[in-house]
């Protein structure tokens, strides 16, 4: 080992001291046995439940809440740990390590916010959470994804920094895995009691009052936002490079928007190329960005992993504020194929929707990081894993274009990152087309192109009723590497068409299937997979919530 890393290793000994009681195994009780049944980390579950005062008298939601509280304590400890590493070793670490630690701190903060919502959900619902089931799965899935993303940020580090935090972070992920398994049990405990408002209703007041198919908080003008031309839309702020608006940059306009709003706030971005890096935090809710069209309004950047950014921070545009909408904008990362991971857009915003937008890059173009997302009539361009992440996401009527990669590379449309069998995440491609971009067409025979590869163990991706052009390799799907498992993934194809849709020579993996049952396929239609009928219609974006047009 390089001598300059010795202080880092010495610090490792200091911060990895085991917490008291972690290794202790408690005797089983009926409550512990029933609660921890079917969890992936049974011993951790048993120890955690046994530490809860009067656990044998607690309801399942109360036990889940107590486990979440334990996780929150451990997250705060991990955040302090990361801050201490950053402070004490700042001069010894490379920029990539410092940025990865910053990622972790941001992700820990997001996780705490998500868990606060989980606790509020469980507390309000008392002994019944049927009405909250999807919200709980979504939030816990997102919280677990945040921990994986934290560790992924050290993938290109040359130091041992990841080892300084990994044990704590993986333990937190195990808590979330156990919580997800416990929440699954709640589904079986349905009750006829009247349920209180769901998380969606708490996030957006008066959601539950519907009139003419829309929630009453959404005005008629709001509903028409995405169905009208720009000059017909009432906007709150205007961004224009020529000075004809309220601001000349998008960031300046976003800084002027209200925080934690429950009403739609519209920013109109006039024609132009805006070279900005935008990171919309969780307080920027219910924001809509309205462009002049994908050929006119551009947001551009060129950050990449090769230039020292984490994949998470390489995004030209990032958003985590709930209820975000974008229409008529092109998001681009022009770093190029030599720069490897270079994200155009990253979304971790629940109930985020993109309509008639375009995402352009090479490797890792569109980062569908977490929570529930919907894309309609969008174009996505890229080469390797260019739609990736661990959201519950539907791309409907979208056009996916493989570009010309570097020599000795192949194109892969998707890389889905589901880590746990109980996460409600996956990529659903519904209608639309899979095609070659103009630069790939002349050299199509020189490159192999695949529908996806499993980034994580339980990777889940489906293509349904899509048009697949001839660029798709007959095998369809690609292993992550030679040693990766293909037994636990879920890859499906349902009634696709076109020359690339022929499944006769597809992979024979245990986790791959040609879906023949419409009921199975319907699980991945927007109405079921992301509960789209509850929130997408309110945006005004057209949607087919069912598997096929009725």
C-alpha positions, 0 to 999 in steps of 0.5 A, spaced: 500 500 500 502 507 498 505 510 504 500 516 503 494 512 505 497 509 512 493 515 515 487 513 512 487 506 514 489 508 521 483 513 521 479 507 519 480 503 525 478 509 529 471 510 525 469 503 524 469 501 532 463 496 532 457 499 536 455 496 542 450 490 542 450 489 534 453 482 535 448 480 540 443 475 538 436 475 542 432 469 543 426 468 538 419 471 541 413 470 537 412 477 535 420 477 533 418 470 529 412 473 525 415 480 524 422 478 521 419 472 517 421 473 510 426 478 511 433 478 508 437 480 514 433 476 519 438 476 525 439 484 524 431 484 524 430 480 530 436 484 534 432 491 532 425 488 534 428 485 540 431 492 542 424 496 542 421 496 549 414 492 549 415 490 542 411 484 543 405 489 544 406 493 538 403 493 532 406 492 525 406 499 523 409 501 530 415 496 529 416 498 522 416 506 525 421 503 530 426 500 525 425 507 521 427 511 527 433 506 528 435 507 521 435 515 522 439 515 528 444 511 524 444 515 518 445 521 522 451 517 525 453 516 518 453 523 516 457 525 522 462 520 520 462 522 512 463 530 515 469 528 519 472 524 514 471 530 509 474 535 515 480 531 517 482 528 511 481 533 506 488 534 504 489 527 503 483 525 499 482 526 491 477 531 488 473 525 486 473 522 494 471 529 496 465 529 491 463 522 493 462 524 500 458 530 498 454 526 494 453 521 501 451 527 505 446 530 500 443 523 499 443 522 507 439 528 507 434 526 502 433 520 506 431 523 512 426 527 509 423 521 506 423 517 512 420 523 516 414 522 511 414 514 512 413 515 520 408 520 518 404 515 514 405 510 519 403 514 525 397 517 522 394 510 519 394 507 526 394 499 525 392 500 518 396 502 512 392 499 506 391 506 503 399 508 504 402 501 501 404 504 495 407 510 498 411 506 503 414 502 498 416 508 494 419 512 499 423 506 502 425 504 496 428 511 494 431 511 501 435 504 500 437 507 493 440 513 496 445 508 500 447 505 494 448 511 490 452 514 496 457 508 495 457 508 487 460 515 488 467 511 490 467 507 484 473 511 481 476 512 487 483 510 488 483 511 495 480 506 501 475 512 502 469 507 501 471 502 506 471 508 511 463 508 510 461 502 507 459 498 513 455 503 516 451 504 509 450 497 508 447 496 515 442 502 513 440 499 507 439 492 510 434 496 515 430 498 509 430 491 506 427 489 512 422 494 512 420 493 505 419 486 507 415 488 513 411 493 509 409 487 504 405 484 510 401 490 511 398 489 504 395 482 507 392 486 513 386 490 509 381 493 513 374 496 511 375 502 516 375 509 513 383 511 511 386 517 512 389 521 506 394 518 503 401 521 502 400 524 495 394 528 499 398 530 504 404 533 499 398 536 495 392 538 499 385 537 497 388 532 492 382 527 494 377 532 492 376 530 484 372 534 479 371 533 472 377 528 473 382 533 476 383 535 483 380 541 485 386 545 487 388 544 480 385 550 476 382 549 469 388 554 466 393 549 470 390 543 467 391 546 460 398 548 461 401 542 457 396 542 452 397 549 450 402 553 446 407 558 450 403 564 448 397 561 451 400 559 458 400 564 464 407 564 467 410 566 473 417 568 471 420 568 464 428 567 462 431 569 456 438 570 454 436 576 450 434 580 456 427 580 454 424 576 460 425 577 468 432 573 468 437 571 463 439 565 467 435 559 469 438 558 476 436 565 477 429 564 476 429 558 480 432 562 486 426 566 485 421 561 486 417 560 492 420 554 497 415 548 499 409 551 494 403 547 494 401 550 487 404 550 480 409 555 479 411 556 471 417 558 469 417 560 461 424 559 458 425 562 451 429 560 445 436 559 446 442 554 449 443 555 456 450 553 459 448 552 466 448 546 471 442 546 475 440 542 481 433 543 484 433 541 491 427 538 495 424 545 497 423 546 490 416 543 489 411 544 484 415 547 479 414 547 471 419 549 466 416 550 459 420 551 453 419 553 446 420 546 444 426 541 443 429 544 437 429 551 440 430 551 448 436 547 450 440 546 457 447 544 456 453 542 460 459 537 459 461 534 466 463 527 466 467 522 470 473 522 466 473 530 468 473 528 476 465 528 477 461 522 480 456 520 476 451 523 480 454 530 480 455 529 472 448 531 471 447 537 467 440 538 470 438 535 477 431 535 480 429 532 487 423 537 488 416 533 488 411 534 482 416 537 477 414 538 470 418 539 464 415 541 457 419 542 450 426 542 453 432 539 450 437 537 456 444 535 453 451 533 456 456 534 450 462 531 454 462 526 448 463 518 448 471 518 451 468 521 457 464 515 459 459 517 464 456 523 463 449 525 465 444 529 461 438 529 466 437 526 473 431 526 477 429 523 484 423 527 484 417 523 486 411 525 481 415 528 476 413 528 469 416 530 462 413 531 456 415 532 449 422 533 452 429 530 449 435 528 453 442 527 449 448 524 451 452 518 450 453 513 456 448 514 462 444 520 459 438 519 463 438 518 470 432 515 473 434 515 480 429 514 484 421 515 486 415 515 481 417 518 474 413 519 467 416 520 460 411 522 455 413 523 447 420 524 449 426 522 445 432 519 449 439 519 445 445 515 448 450 509 447 452 505 454 446 504 459 443 511 457 437 510 461 439 507 468 437 508 475 432 505 480 426 509 479 419 506 478 419 509 471 414 509 465 416 511 458 410 512 454 410 513 446 418 515 447 423 514 442 429 511 444 435 512 439 442 508 440 448 513 437 455 511 434 459 509 440 467 508 440 470 502 437 470 496 441 463 498 445 456 496 444 450 500 445 445 498 451 439 502 452 437 500 459 441 499 466 436 498 471 438 498 479 433 494 483 437 491 489 432 488 493 426 484 491 421 488 495 423 494 491 417 497 487 422 499 482 423 498 475 423 501 467 417 500 463 417 502 456 410 502 453 409 503 446 414 508 442 420 505 438 427 503 439 431 505 433 438 507 431 440 515 431 442 518 424 450 517 426 449 509 427 445 508 421 451 508 416 455 503 421 450 499 424 453 492 422 459 494 426 456 495 433 452 490 437 446 493 441 442 490 446 435 492 450 438 492 457 443 489 462 442 488 469 446 493 473 444 490 480 441 483 482 434 484 482 434 489 475 427 489 472 425 492 465 420 491 460 418 493 453 411 493 451 407 494 445 414 498 442 416 498 435 423 495 435 428 496 429 433 491 426 439 494 430 437 490 436 441 484 437 437 477 436 439 475 444 436 482 446 439 482 453 447 483 455 450 480 462 453 486 466 459 481 466 461 474 466 460 473 473 454 476 474 447 473 476 441 473 471 437 468 476 434 474 480 432 479 475 426 480 471 426 482 464 420 482 460 417 483 453 410 483 451 407 484 444 413 488 441 413 489 433 418 490 428 424 486 426 428 487 432 422 484 436 423 477 434 424 473 441 426 466 438 434 467 439 433 471 445 437 469 452 435 463 456 436 466 463 432 464 468 429 471 469 428 473 462 421 471 459 416 473 453 410 475 457 404 472 454 399 474 459 396 480 459 395 480 466 402 480 468 404 485 463 398 490 466 402 490 472 407 495 468 402 499 465 402 506 468 396 506 472 399 500 476 406 501 476 407 508 478 399 509 480 399 514 474 392 515 474 392 518 481 397 524 479 399 524 471 392 527 469 392 533 473 398 535 469 395 535 463 400 530 460 396 525 455 397 518 458 394 511 457 394 508 464 392 501 462 396 496 458 392 498 451 388 503 448 381 502 450 
